[in-house]
Structures are given as structure tokens and as C-alpha cells.
Amino acid sequence: MRVRNSYIMQDQVDNLIPAIMKPSVTIRSRQSEKFMSAISVAVVTFVYLLAMAFSAD
């Protein structure tokens, strides 16, 4: 494969479509990511409310 004034290595074009179509994120990691996001939001909210309670004095 030749492109004018450019060189393409054979490794870059071998099995190109399967590499693009290969799923990189599994459902399990998405679920754990959502769980960690929910925990992070809960912790930040708790700290914010705690800071507001102490500053109200």
C-alpha cells in the first residue's frame, strides 16, 4: 500500500477492522465505575454538608 509522500507500515493495516470493532469496555467495569462514582458523590456531599454544619455555629 502506497500513499504519495508517505509510508504506511504493514502492522498498521493488518487486521484493522477487528481491532476497531473489538470491545474494550466490559459491562462489569461499567458497573463498578458507576458504583465508584456514586460513592464519590456521596462522600463529597457528606463532607460538604458537614462543613456547612460546622460553619453555621
SULHU-V768319 format. One record per backbone hydrogen bond with DSSP energy under -0.5 kcal/mol. CO is the residue of the C=O (numbers start at 1). NH is the residue of the N-H. E is the energy in kcal/mol with one decimal. If there is no record, write none. Layout:
co: {CO:CO}
nh: {NH:NH}
e: {E:E}
//
This chain:
co: {3:6:7:9:9:10:10:13:15:16:17:18:26:27:28:29:30:31:32:33:34:35:36:37:38:39:40:41:42:43:44:45:46:47:48:49:50:51:52:54}
nh: {6:3:9:12:13:13:14:16:19:20:21:22:30:31:32:33:34:35:36:37:38:39:40:41:42:43:44:45:46:47:48:49:50:51:52:53:54:55:56:57}
e: {-1.9:-0.8:-0.5:-0.9:-0.5:-1.1:-1.4:-1.1:-1.4:-1.7:-2.5:-1.2:-1.6:-2.3:-2.3:-2.0:-2.3:-2.3:-2.5:-2.0:-2.3:-2.3:-2.3:-2.4:-2.2:-2.5:-2.5:-2.5:-2.3:-2.5:-2.3:-2.6:-2.4:-2.4:-2.2:-2.1:-2.0:-1.9:-0.9:-0.8}
//
